Amino acid sequence: MISCISCHFSKPKEEDGEDGSAYCECRRYPPKILYFDSDPESHHVQYAVWPETKPDDWCGEWKEER
């Protein structure tokens, strides 16, 4: 089945989402850098995150697992 759970670039997350659903991390491209204002007096906080997908999601970049 062509979906995120069977994709070479997908990695199941160790923890479930807030709604209790299982999620995957898409590792097709480098993680995205997100910036947050944690405090008006401090500098921006930077996080690198992988896109989250549900196991049955799919896209045009799917590649068979090795």
mmCIF file as Biopython writes it, N, C-alpha, C and O atoms, coordinates in Angstrom:
data_model
#
loop_
_atom_site.group_PDB
_atom_site.id
_atom_site.type_symbol
_atom_site.label_atom_id
_atom_site.label_alt_id
_atom_site.label_comp_id
_atom_site.label_asym_id
_atom_site.label_entity_id
_atom_site.label_seq_id
_atom_site.pdbx_PDB_ins_code
_atom_site.Cartn_x
_atom_site.Cartn_y
_atom_site.Cartn_z
_atom_site.occupancy
_atom_site.B_iso_or_equiv
_atom_site.auth_seq_id
_atom_site.auth_asym_id
_atom_site.pdbx_PDB_model_num
ATOM 1   N N  . MET A ? 1  ? 0.846  -1.189 0.000  1.0 0.0 1  A 1 
ATOM 2   C CA . MET A ? 1  ? 0.000  0.000  0.000  1.0 0.0 1  A 1 
ATOM 3   C C  . MET A ? 1  ? 0.887  1.246  0.000  1.0 0.0 1  A 1 
ATOM 4   O O  . MET A ? 1  ? 1.808  1.354  0.810  1.0 0.0 1  A 1 
ATOM 5   N N  . ILE A ? 2  ? 0.617  2.159  -0.882 1.0 0.0 2  A 1 
ATOM 6   C CA . ILE A ? 2  ? 1.388  3.403  -0.948 1.0 0.0 2  A 1 
ATOM 7   C C  . ILE A ? 2  ? 0.837  4.374  0.094  1.0 0.0 2  A 1 
ATOM 8   O O  . ILE A ? 2  ? -0.219 4.976  -0.099 1.0 0.0 2  A 1 
ATOM 9   N N  . SER A ? 3  ? 1.568  4.515  1.197  1.0 0.0 3  A 1 
ATOM 10  C CA . SER A ? 3  ? 1.204  5.447  2.264  1.0 0.0 3  A 1 
ATOM 11  C C  . SER A ? 3  ? 2.454  5.744  3.079  1.0 0.0 3  A 1 
ATOM 12  O O  . SER A ? 3  ? 3.489  5.103  2.891  1.0 0.0 3  A 1 
ATOM 13  N N  . CYS A ? 4  ? 2.363  6.700  3.971  1.0 0.0 4  A 1 
ATOM 14  C CA . CYS A ? 4  ? 3.523  7.118  4.753  1.0 0.0 4  A 1 
ATOM 15  C C  . CYS A ? 4  ? 4.119  5.978  5.570  1.0 0.0 4  A 1 
ATOM 16  O O  . CYS A ? 4  ? 5.341  5.893  5.697  1.0 0.0 4  A 1 
ATOM 17  N N  . ILE A ? 5  ? 3.298  5.112  6.118  1.0 0.0 5  A 1 
ATOM 18  C CA . ILE A ? 5  ? 3.826  4.054  6.974  1.0 0.0 5  A 1 
ATOM 19  C C  . ILE A ? 5  ? 4.708  3.075  6.199  1.0 0.0 5  A 1 
ATOM 20  O O  . ILE A ? 5  ? 5.572  2.428  6.791  1.0 0.0 5  A 1 
ATOM 21  N N  . SER A ? 6  ? 4.504  2.957  4.881  1.0 0.0 6  A 1 
ATOM 22  C CA . SER A ? 6  ? 5.302  2.022  4.085  1.0 0.0 6  A 1 
ATOM 23  C C  . SER A ? 6  ? 6.365  2.724  3.240  1.0 0.0 6  A 1 
ATOM 24  O O  . SER A ? 6  ? 6.945  2.111  2.344  1.0 0.0 6  A 1 
ATOM 25  N N  . CYS A ? 7  ? 6.622  3.990  3.514  1.0 0.0 7  A 1 
ATOM 26  C CA . CYS A ? 7  ? 7.575  4.775  2.728  1.0 0.0 7  A 1 
ATOM 27  C C  . CYS A ? 7  ? 8.992  4.669  3.310  1.0 0.0 7  A 1 
ATOM 28  O O  . CYS A ? 7  ? 9.178  4.665  4.527  1.0 0.0 7  A 1 
ATOM 29  N N  . HIS A ? 8  ? 9.957  4.585  2.440  1.0 0.0 8  A 1 
ATOM 30  C CA . HIS A ? 8  ? 11.366 4.544  2.835  1.0 0.0 8  A 1 
ATOM 31  C C  . HIS A ? 8  ? 11.759 5.770  3.669  1.0 0.0 8  A 1 
ATOM 32  O O  . HIS A ? 8  ? 12.614 5.660  4.548  1.0 0.0 8  A 1 
ATOM 33  N N  . PHE A ? 9  ? 11.157 6.924  3.414  1.0 0.0 9  A 1 
ATOM 34  C CA . PHE A ? 9  ? 11.533 8.171  4.078  1.0 0.0 9  A 1 
ATOM 35  C C  . PHE A ? 9  ? 10.781 8.427  5.379  1.0 0.0 9  A 1 
ATOM 36  O O  . PHE A ? 9  ? 11.031 9.432  6.044  1.0 0.0 9  A 1 
ATOM 37  N N  . SER A ? 10 ? 9.874  7.546  5.749  1.0 0.0 10 A 1 
ATOM 38  C CA . SER A ? 10 ? 9.044  7.763  6.924  1.0 0.0 10 A 1 
ATOM 39  C C  . SER A ? 10 ? 9.625  7.052  8.142  1.0 0.0 10 A 1 
ATOM 40  O O  . SER A ? 10 ? 10.148 5.942  8.042  1.0 0.0 10 A 1 
ATOM 41  N N  . LYS A ? 11 ? 9.522  7.720  9.306  1.0 0.0 11 A 1 
ATOM 42  C CA . LYS A ? 11 ? 9.982  7.136  10.562 1.0 0.0 11 A 1 
ATOM 43  C C  . LYS A ? 11 ? 8.843  7.259  11.570 1.0 0.0 11 A 1 
ATOM 44  O O  . LYS A ? 11 ? 8.407  8.371  11.868 1.0 0.0 11 A 1 
ATOM 45  N N  . PRO A ? 12 ? 8.354  6.140  12.098 1.0 0.0 12 A 1 
ATOM 46  C CA . PRO A ? 12 ? 7.288  6.241  13.110 1.0 0.0 12 A 1 
ATOM 47  C C  . PRO A ? 12 ? 7.784  7.021  14.333 1.0 0.0 12 A 1 
ATOM 48  O O  . PRO A ? 12 ? 8.911  6.830  14.789 1.0 0.0 12 A 1 
ATOM 49  N N  . LYS A ? 13 ? 6.932  7.893  14.847 1.0 0.0 13 A 1 
ATOM 50  C CA . LYS A ? 13 ? 7.294  8.650  16.050 1.0 0.0 13 A 1 
ATOM 51  C C  . LYS A ? 13 ? 7.160  7.752  17.266 1.0 0.0 13 A 1 
ATOM 52  O O  . LYS A ? 13 ? 6.325  6.847  17.295 1.0 0.0 13 A 1 
ATOM 53  N N  . GLU A ? 14 ? 7.979  8.005  18.259 1.0 0.0 14 A 1 
ATOM 54  C CA . GLU A ? 14 ? 7.956  7.198  19.475 1.0 0.0 14 A 1 
ATOM 55  C C  . GLU A ? 14 ? 6.748  7.516  20.349 1.0 0.0 14 A 1 
ATOM 56  O O  . GLU A ? 14 ? 6.261  6.647  21.072 1.0 0.0 14 A 1 
ATOM 57  N N  . GLU A ? 15 ? 6.264  8.747  20.287 1.0 0.0 15 A 1 
ATOM 58  C CA . GLU A ? 15 ? 5.099  9.113  21.089 1.0 0.0 15 A 1 
ATOM 59  C C  . GLU A ? 15 ? 3.922  9.385  20.158 1.0 0.0 15 A 1 
ATOM 60  O O  . GLU A ? 15 ? 4.102  9.749  18.995 1.0 0.0 15 A 1 
ATOM 61  N N  . ASP A ? 16 ? 2.733  9.205  20.682 1.0 0.0 16 A 1 
ATOM 62  C CA . ASP A ? 16 ? 1.525  9.462  19.910 1.0 0.0 16 A 1 
ATOM 63  C C  . ASP A ? 16 ? 1.190  10.950 19.928 1.0 0.0 16 A 1 
ATOM 64  O O  . ASP A ? 16 ? 1.706  11.703 20.753 1.0 0.0 16 A 1 
ATOM 65  N N  . GLY A ? 17 ? 0.329  11.360 19.017 1.0 0.0 17 A 1 
ATOM 66  C CA . GLY A ? 17 ? -0.118 12.743 18.953 1.0 0.0 17 A 1 
ATOM 67  C C  . GLY A ? 17 ? -1.041 13.080 20.110 1.0 0.0 17 A 1 
ATOM 68  O O  . GLY A ? 17 ? -1.405 12.208 20.900 1.0 0.0 17 A 1 
ATOM 69  N N  . GLU A ? 18 ? -1.415 14.334 20.206 1.0 0.0 18 A 1 
ATOM 70  C CA . GLU A ? 18 ? -2.288 14.794 21.290 1.0 0.0 18 A 1 
ATOM 71  C C  . GLU A ? 18 ? -3.632 14.089 21.274 1.0 0.0 18 A 1 
ATOM 72  O O  . GLU A ? 18 ? -4.254 13.912 22.321 1.0 0.0 18 A 1 
ATOM 73  N N  . ASP A ? 19 ? -4.087 13.685 20.089 1.0 0.0 19 A 1 
ATOM 74  C CA . ASP A ? 19 ? -5.374 13.006 19.986 1.0 0.0 19 A 1 
ATOM 75  C C  . ASP A ? 19 ? -5.246 11.489 20.169 1.0 0.0 19 A 1 
ATOM 76  O O  . ASP A ? 19 ? -6.227 10.764 20.002 1.0 0.0 19 A 1 
ATOM 77  N N  . GLY A ? 20 ? -4.046 11.006 20.510 1.0 0.0 20 A 1 
ATOM 78  C CA . GLY A ? 20 ? -3.825 9.586  20.724 1.0 0.0 20 A 1 
ATOM 79  C C  . GLY A ? 20 ? -3.490 8.811  19.464 1.0 0.0 20 A 1 
ATOM 80  O O  . GLY A ? 20 ? -3.234 7.608  19.525 1.0 0.0 20 A 1 
ATOM 81  N N  . SER A ? 21 ? -3.489 9.488  18.316 1.0 0.0 21 A 1 
ATOM 82  C CA . SER A ? 21 ? -3.184 8.825  17.056 1.0 0.0 21 A 1 
ATOM 83  C C  . SER A ? 21 ? -1.686 8.646  16.881 1.0 0.0 21 A 1 
ATOM 84  O O  . SER A ? 21 ? -0.888 9.433  17.390 1.0 0.0 21 A 1 
ATOM 85  N N  . ALA A ? 22 ? -1.319 7.609  16.158 1.0 0.0 22 A 1 
ATOM 86  C CA . ALA A ? 22 ? 0.088  7.387  15.822 1.0 0.0 22 A 1 
ATOM 87  C C  . ALA A ? 22 ? 0.470  8.328  14.686 1.0 0.0 22 A 1 
ATOM 88  O O  . ALA A ? 22 ? -0.343 8.603  13.803 1.0 0.0 22 A 1 
ATOM 89  N N  . TYR A ? 23 ? 1.694  8.817  14.706 1.0 0.0 23 A 1 
ATOM 90  C CA . TYR A ? 23 ? 2.187  9.708  13.667 1.0 0.0 23 A 1 
ATOM 91  C C  . TYR A ? 23 ? 3.536  9.220  13.167 1.0 0.0 23 A 1 
ATOM 92  O O  . TYR A ? 23 ? 4.228  8.452  13.835 1.0 0.0 23 A 1 
ATOM 93  N N  . CYS A ? 24 ? 3.892  9.683  11.981 1.0 0.0 24 A 1 
ATOM 94  C CA . CYS A ? 24 ? 5.199  9.409  11.395 1.0 0.0 24 A 1 
ATOM 95  C C  . CYS A ? 24 ? 5.913  10.739 11.203 1.0 0.0 24 A 1 
ATOM 96  O O  . CYS A ? 24 ? 5.280  11.794 11.173 1.0 0.0 24 A 1 
ATOM 97  N N  . GLU A ? 25 ? 7.216  10.684 11.075 1.0 0.0 25 A 1 
ATOM 98  C CA . GLU A ? 25 ? 8.005  11.852 10.690 1.0 0.0 25 A 1 
ATOM 99  C C  . GLU A ? 25 ? 8.490  11.625 9.264  1.0 0.0 25 A 1 
ATOM 100 O O  . GLU A ? 25 ? 9.074  10.584 8.962  1.0 0.0 25 A 1 
ATOM 101 N N  . CYS A ? 26 ? 8.253  12.582 8.402  1.0 0.0 26 A 1 
ATOM 102 C CA . CYS A ? 26 ? 8.719  12.481 7.025  1.0 0.0 26 A 1 
ATOM 103 C C  . CYS A ? 26 ? 10.171 12.953 6.973  1.0 0.0 26 A 1 
ATOM 104 O O  . CYS A ? 26 ? 10.472 14.093 7.328  1.0 0.0 26 A 1 
ATOM 105 N N  . ARG A ? 27 ? 11.059 12.079 6.533  1.0 0.0 27 A 1 
ATOM 106 C CA . ARG A ? 27 ? 12.481 12.389 6.475  1.0 0.0 27 A 1 
ATOM 107 C C  . ARG A ? 27 ? 12.960 12.578 5.027  1.0 0.0 27 A 1 
ATOM 108 O O  . ARG A ? 27 ? 14.153 12.455 4.749  1.0 0.0 27 A 1 
ATOM 109 N N  . ARG A ? 28 ? 12.042 12.874 4.116  1.0 0.0 28 A 1 
ATOM 110 C CA . ARG A ? 28 ? 12.396 13.044 2.699  1.0 0.0 28 A 1 
ATOM 111 C C  . ARG A ? 28 ? 13.333 14.235 2.503  1.0 0.0 28 A 1 
ATOM 112 O O  . ARG A ? 28 ? 14.275 14.165 1.714  1.0 0.0 28 A 1 
ATOM 113 N N  . TYR A ? 29 ? 13.073 15.319 3.217  1.0 0.0 29 A 1 
ATOM 114 C CA . TYR A ? 29 ? 13.870 16.543 3.112  1.0 0.0 29 A 1 
ATOM 115 C C  . TYR A ? 29 ? 14.387 16.920 4.498  1.0 0.0 29 A 1 
ATOM 116 O O  . TYR A ? 29 ? 13.917 16.366 5.491  1.0 0.0 29 A 1 
ATOM 117 N N  . PRO A ? 30 ? 15.339 17.844 4.593  1.0 0.0 30 A 1 
ATOM 118 C CA . PRO A ? 30 ? 15.831 18.256 5.915  1.0 0.0 30 A 1 
ATOM 119 C C  . PRO A ? 30 ? 14.701 18.832 6.768  1.0 0.0 30 A 1 
ATOM 120 O O  . PRO A ? 30 ? 13.689 19.289 6.236  1.0 0.0 30 A 1 
ATOM 121 N N  . PRO A ? 31 ? 14.876 18.810 8.089  1.0 0.0 31 A 1 
ATOM 122 C CA . PRO A ? 31 ? 13.834 19.378 8.952  1.0 0.0 31 A 1 
ATOM 123 C C  . PRO A ? 31 ? 13.661 20.870 8.699  1.0 0.0 31 A 1 
ATOM 124 O O  . PRO A ? 31 ? 14.587 21.555 8.262  1.0 0.0 31 A 1 
ATOM 125 N N  . LYS A ? 32 ? 12.473 21.351 8.979  1.0 0.0 32 A 1 
ATOM 126 C CA . LYS A ? 32 ? 12.165 22.776 8.843  1.0 0.0 32 A 1 
ATOM 127 C C  . LYS A ? 32 ? 12.554 23.495 10.123 1.0 0.0 32 A 1 
ATOM 128 O O  . LYS A ? 32 ? 12.373 22.970 11.222 1.0 0.0 32 A 1 
ATOM 129 N N  . ILE A ? 33 ? 13.086 24.691 9.976  1.0 0.0 33 A 1 
ATOM 130 C CA . ILE A ? 33 ? 13.445 25.512 11.125 1.0 0.0 33 A 1 
ATOM 131 C C  . ILE A ? 33 ? 12.263 26.413 11.461 1.0 0.0 33 A 1 
ATOM 132 O O  . ILE A ? 33 ? 11.771 27.147 10.604 1.0 0.0 33 A 1 
ATOM 133 N N  . LEU A ? 34 ? 11.810 26.355 12.710 1.0 0.0 34 A 1 
ATOM 134 C CA . LEU A ? 34 ? 10.727 27.204 13.186 1.0 0.0 34 A 1 
ATOM 135 C C  . LEU A ? 34 ? 11.274 28.137 14.250 1.0 0.0 34 A 1 
ATOM 136 O O  . LEU A ? 34 ? 12.141 27.756 15.036 1.0 0.0 34 A 1 
ATOM 137 N N  . TYR A ? 35 ? 10.769 29.346 14.273 1.0 0.0 35 A 1 
ATOM 138 C CA . TYR A ? 35 ? 11.196 30.332 15.257 1.0 0.0 35 A 1 
ATOM 139 C C  . TYR A ? 35 ? 10.007 30.706 16.137 1.0 0.0 35 A 1 
ATOM 140 O O  . TYR A ? 35 ? 8.898  30.905 15.640 1.0 0.0 35 A 1 
ATOM 141 N N  . PHE A ? 36 ? 10.240 30.799 17.429 1.0 0.0 36 A 1 
ATOM 142 C CA . PHE A ? 36 ? 9.195  31.163 18.379 1.0 0.0 36 A 1 
ATOM 143 C C  . PHE A ? 36 ? 9.701  32.293 19.268 1.0 0.0 36 A 1 
ATOM 144 O O  . PHE A ? 36 ? 10.883 32.343 19.608 1.0 0.0 36 A 1 
ATOM 145 N N  . ASP A ? 37 ? 8.812  33.188 19.637 1.0 0.0 37 A 1 
ATOM 146 C CA . ASP A ? 37 ? 9.137  34.205 20.637 1.0 0.0 37 A 1 
ATOM 147 C C  . ASP A ? 37 ? 8.786  33.611 21.991 1.0 0.0 37 A 1 
ATOM 148 O O  . ASP A ? 37 ? 7.611  33.496 22.341 1.0 0.0 37 A 1 
ATOM 149 N N  . SER A ? 38 ? 9.795  33.239 22.740 1.0 0.0 38 A 1 
ATOM 150 C CA . SER A ? 38 ? 9.539  32.640 24.047 1.0 0.0 38 A 1 
ATOM 151 C C  . SER A ? 38 ? 9.342  33.700 25.125 1.0 0.0 38 A 1 
ATOM 152 O O  . SER A ? 38 ? 8.715  33.447 26.153 1.0 0.0 38 A 1 
ATOM 153 N N  . ASP A ? 39 ? 9.880  34.879 24.880 1.0 0.0 39 A 1 
ATOM 154 C CA . ASP A ? 39 ? 9.847  35.939 25.881 1.0 0.0 39 A 1 
ATOM 155 C C  . ASP A ? 39 ? 10.148 37.238 25.138 1.0 0.0 39 A 1 
ATOM 156 O O  . ASP A ? 39 ? 11.105 37.290 24.365 1.0 0.0 39 A 1 
ATOM 157 N N  . PRO A ? 40 ? 9.363  38.275 25.352 1.0 0.0 40 A 1 
ATOM 158 C CA . PRO A ? 40 ? 9.602  39.533 24.632 1.0 0.0 40 A 1 
ATOM 159 C C  . PRO A ? 40 ? 10.996 40.108 24.847 1.0 0.0 40 A 1 
ATOM 160 O O  . PRO A ? 40 ? 11.497 40.835 23.989 1.0 0.0 40 A 1 
ATOM 161 N N  . GLU A ? 41 ? 11.636 39.796 25.978 1.0 0.0 41 A 1 
ATOM 162 C CA . GLU A ? 41 ? 12.955 40.343 26.269 1.0 0.0 41 A 1 
ATOM 163 C C  . GLU A ? 41 ? 14.097 39.444 25.785 1.0 0.0 41 A 1 
ATOM 164 O O  . GLU A ? 41 ? 15.261 39.840 25.822 1.0 0.0 41 A 1 
ATOM 165 N N  . SER A ? 42 ? 13.762 38.245 25.338 1.0 0.0 42 A 1 
ATOM 166 C CA . SER A ? 42 ? 14.820 37.330 24.893 1.0 0.0 42 A 1 
ATOM 167 C C  . SER A ? 42 ? 14.825 37.232 23.374 1.0 0.0 42 A 1 
ATOM 168 O O  . SER A ? 42 ? 13.956 37.782 22.697 1.0 0.0 42 A 1 
ATOM 169 N N  . HIS A ? 43 ? 15.805 36.531 22.861 1.0 0.0 43 A 1 
ATOM 170 C CA . HIS A ? 43 ? 15.890 36.311 21.428 1.0 0.0 43 A 1 
ATOM 171 C C  . HIS A ? 43 ? 14.926 35.209 21.017 1.0 0.0 43 A 1 
ATOM 172 O O  . HIS A ? 43 ? 14.374 34.496 21.855 1.0 0.0 43 A 1 
ATOM 173 N N  . HIS A ? 44 ? 14.737 35.087 19.716 1.0 0.0 44 A 1 
ATOM 174 C CA . HIS A ? 44 ? 13.894 34.017 19.194 1.0 0.0 44 A 1 
ATOM 175 C C  . HIS A ? 44 ? 14.488 32.657 19.536 1.0 0.0 44 A 1 
ATOM 176 O O  . HIS A ? 44 ? 15.706 32.482 19.556 1.0 0.0 44 A 1 
ATOM 177 N N  . VAL A ? 45 ? 13.619 31.710 19.802 1.0 0.0 45 A 1 
ATOM 178 C CA . VAL A ? 45 ? 14.040 30.339 20.045 1.0 0.0 45 A 1 
ATOM 179 C C  . VAL A ? 45 ? 13.855 29.580 18.736 1.0 0.0 45 A 1 
ATOM 180 O O  . VAL A ? 45 ? 12.841 29.739 18.057 1.0 0.0 45 A 1 
ATOM 181 N N  . GLN A ? 46 ? 14.807 28.782 18.399 1.0 0.0 46 A 1 
ATOM 182 C CA . GLN A ? 46 ? 14.808 28.085 17.120 1.0 0.0 46 A 1 
ATOM 183 C C  . GLN A ? 46 ? 14.650 26.577 17.343 1.0 0.0 46 A 1 
ATOM 184 O O  . GLN A ? 46 ? 15.316 25.998 18.201 1.0 0.0 46 A 1 
ATOM 185 N N  . TYR A ? 47 ? 13.771 25.952 16.570 1.0 0.0 47 A 1 
ATOM 186 C CA . TYR A ? 47 ? 13.559 24.508 16.634 1.0 0.0 47 A 1 
ATOM 187 C C  . TYR A ? 47 ? 13.635 23.930 15.230 1.0 0.0 47 A 1 
ATOM 188 O O  . TYR A ? 47 ? 13.200 24.563 14.268 1.0 0.0 47 A 1 
ATOM 189 N N  . ALA A ? 48 ? 14.175 22.754 15.113 1.0 0.0 48 A 1 
ATOM 190 C CA . ALA A ? 48 ? 14.155 22.028 13.849 1.0 0.0 48 A 1 
ATOM 191 C C  . ALA A ? 48 ? 13.134 20.903 13.997 1.0 0.0 48 A 1 
ATOM 192 O O  . ALA A ? 48 ? 13.217 20.112 14.937 1.0 0.0 48 A 1 
ATOM 193 N N  . VAL A ? 49 ? 12.185 20.827 13.089 1.0 0.0 49 A 1 
ATOM 194 C CA . VAL A ? 49 ? 11.133 19.813 13.176 1.0 0.0 49 A 1 
ATOM 195 C C  . VAL A ? 49 ? 10.960 19.099 11.839 1.0 0.0 49 A 1 
ATOM 196 O O  . VAL A ? 49 ? 11.079 19.706 10.774 1.0 0.0 49 A 1 
ATOM 197 N N  . TRP A ? 50 ? 10.682 17.816 11.915 1.0 0.0 50 A 1 
ATOM 198 C CA . TRP A ? 50 ? 10.340 17.036 10.737 1.0 0.0 50 A 1 
ATOM 199 C C  . TRP A ? 50 ? 8.830  17.152 10.536 1.0 0.0 50 A 1 
ATOM 200 O O  . TRP A ? 50 ? 8.090  17.199 11.519 1.0 0.0 50 A 1 
ATOM 201 N N  . PRO A ? 51 ? 8.357  17.199 9.301  1.0 0.0 51 A 1 
ATOM 202 C CA . PRO A ? 51 ? 6.904  17.215 9.081  1.0 0.0 51 A 1 
ATOM 203 C C  . PRO A ? 51 ? 6.268  15.944 9.650  1.0 0.0 51 A 1 
ATOM 204 O O  . PRO A ? 51 ? 6.794  14.844 9.477  1.0 0.0 51 A 1 
ATOM 205 N N  . GLU A ? 52 ? 5.138  16.107 10.325 1.0 0.0 52 A 1 
ATOM 206 C CA . GLU A ? 52 ? 4.405  14.969 10.873 1.0 0.0 52 A 1 
ATOM 207 C C  . GLU A ? 52 ? 3.320  14.551 9.897  1.0 0.0 52 A 1 
ATOM 208 O O  . GLU A ? 52 ? 2.655  15.390 9.289  1.0 0.0 52 A 1 
ATOM 209 N N  . THR A ? 53 ? 3.151  13.248 9.754  1.0 0.0 53 A 1 
ATOM 210 C CA . THR A ? 53 ? 2.092  12.709 8.909  1.0 0.0 53 A 1 
ATOM 211 C C  . THR A ? 53 ? 1.401  11.583 9.655  1.0 0.0 53 A 1 
ATOM 212 O O  . THR A ? 53 ? 1.956  11.018 10.598 1.0 0.0 53 A 1 
ATOM 213 N N  . LYS A ? 54 ? 0.200  11.263 9.233  1.0 0.0 54 A 1 
ATOM 214 C CA . LYS A ? 54 ? -0.479 10.079 9.758  1.0 0.0 54 A 1 
ATOM 215 C C  . LYS A ? 54 ? -0.043 8.897  8.907  1.0 0.0 54 A 1 
ATOM 216 O O  . LYS A ? 54 ? 0.286  9.076  7.734  1.0 0.0 54 A 1 
ATOM 217 N N  . PRO A ? 55 ? -0.034 7.695  9.469  1.0 0.0 55 A 1 
ATOM 218 C CA . PRO A ? 55 ? 0.448  6.534  8.731  1.0 0.0 55 A 1 
ATOM 219 C C  . PRO A ? 55 ? -0.255 6.290  7.399  1.0 0.0 55 A 1 
ATOM 220 O O  . PRO A ? 55 ? 0.363  5.774  6.467  1.0 0.0 55 A 1 
ATOM 221 N N  . ASP A ? 56 ? -1.541 6.653  7.288  1.0 0.0 56 A 1 
ATOM 222 C CA . ASP A ? 56 ? -2.264 6.404  6.042  1.0 0.0 56 A 1 
ATOM 223 C C  . ASP A ? 56 ? -2.241 7.594  5.081  1.0 0.0 56 A 1 
ATOM 224 O O  . ASP A ? 56 ? -2.887 7.542  4.034  1.0 0.0 56 A 1 
ATOM 225 N N  . ASP A ? 57 ? -1.512 8.666  5.413  1.0 0.0 57 A 1 
ATOM 226 C CA . ASP A ? 57 ? -1.327 9.778  4.473  1.0 0.0 57 A 1 
ATOM 227 C C  . ASP A ? 57 ? -0.428 9.321  3.331  1.0 0.0 57 A 1 
ATOM 228 O O  . ASP A ? 57 ? 0.199  8.265  3.418  1.0 0.0 57 A 1 
ATOM 229 N N  . TRP A ? 58 ? -0.363 10.096 2.280  1.0 0.0 58 A 1 
ATOM 230 C CA . TRP A ? 58 ? 0.509  9.771  1.153  1.0 0.0 58 A 1 
ATOM 231 C C  . TRP A ? 58 ? 0.866  11.051 0.412  1.0 0.0 58 A 1 
ATOM 232 O O  . TRP A ? 58 ? 0.225  12.086 0.601  1.0 0.0 58 A 1 
ATOM 233 N N  . CYS A ? 59 ? 1.895  10.977 -0.433 1.0 0.0 59 A 1 
ATOM 234 C CA . CYS A ? 59 ? 2.278  12.102 -1.278 1.0 0.0 59 A 1 
ATOM 235 C C  . CYS A ? 59 ? 2.946  11.559 -2.542 1.0 0.0 59 A 1 
ATOM 236 O O  . CYS A ? 59 ? 3.092  10.346 -2.697 1.0 0.0 59 A 1 
ATOM 237 N N  . GLY A ? 60 ? 3.343  12.441 -3.428 1.0 0.0 60 A 1 
ATOM 238 C CA . GLY A ? 60 ? 3.970  12.041 -4.677 1.0 0.0 60 A 1 
ATOM 239 C C  . GLY A ? 60 ? 5.435  11.687 -4.554 1.0 0.0 60 A 1 
ATOM 240 O O  . GLY A ? 60 ? 6.064  11.336 -5.553 1.0 0.0 60 A 1 
ATOM 241 N N  . GLU A ? 61 ? 6.003  11.767 -3.351 1.0 0.0 61 A 1 
ATOM 242 C CA . GLU A ? 61 ? 7.419  11.460 -3.132 1.0 0.0 61 A 1 
ATOM 243 C C  . GLU A ? 61 ? 7.646  10.063 -2.581 1.0 0.0 61 A 1 
ATOM 244 O O  . GLU A ? 61 ? 8.780  9.707  -2.263 1.0 0.0 61 A 1 
ATOM 245 N N  . TRP A ? 62 ? 6.587  9.260  -2.460 1.0 0.0 62 A 1 
ATOM 246 C CA . TRP A ? 62 ? 6.675  7.939  -1.839 1.0 0.0 62 A 1 
ATOM 247 C C  . TRP A ? 62 ? 7.735  7.084  -2.518 1.0 0.0 62 A 1 
ATOM 248 O O  . TRP A ? 62 ? 7.853  7.090  -3.743 1.0 0.0 62 A 1 
ATOM 249 N N  . LYS A ? 63 ? 8.500  6.352  -1.727 1.0 0.0 63 A 1 
ATOM 250 C CA . LYS A ? 63 ? 9.510  5.431  -2.233 1.0 0.0 63 A 1 
ATOM 251 C C  . LYS A ? 63 ? 9.427  4.138  -1.431 1.0 0.0 63 A 1 
ATOM 252 O O  . LYS A ? 63 ? 9.267  4.169  -0.211 1.0 0.0 63 A 1 
ATOM 253 N N  . GLU A ? 64 ? 9.535  3.017  -2.106 1.0 0.0 64 A 1 
ATOM 254 C CA . GLU A ? 64 ? 9.423  1.721  -1.444 1.0 0.0 64 A 1 
ATOM 255 C C  . GLU A ? 64 ? 10.492 1.563  -0.372 1.0 0.0 64 A 1 
ATOM 256 O O  . GLU A ? 64 ? 11.637 1.979  -0.555 1.0 0.0 64 A 1 
ATOM 257 N N  . GLU A ? 65 ? 10.106 0.954  0.756  1.0 0.0 65 A 1 
ATOM 258 C CA . GLU A ? 65 ? 11.071 0.677  1.832  1.0 0.0 65 A 1 
ATOM 259 C C  . GLU A ? 65 ? 12.142 -0.273 1.348  1.0 0.0 65 A 1 
ATOM 260 O O  . GLU A ? 65 ? 11.895 -1.111 0.481  1.0 0.0 65 A 1 
ATOM 261 N N  . ARG A ? 66 ? 13.328 -0.144 1.908  1.0 0.0 66 A 1 
ATOM 262 C CA . ARG A ? 66 ? 14.418 -1.076 1.565  1.0 0.0 66 A 1 
ATOM 263 C C  . ARG A ? 66 ? 14.379 -2.283 2.447  1.0 0.0 66 A 1 
ATOM 264 O O  . ARG A ? 66 ? 15.215 -3.176 2.308  1.0 0.0 66 A 1 
#
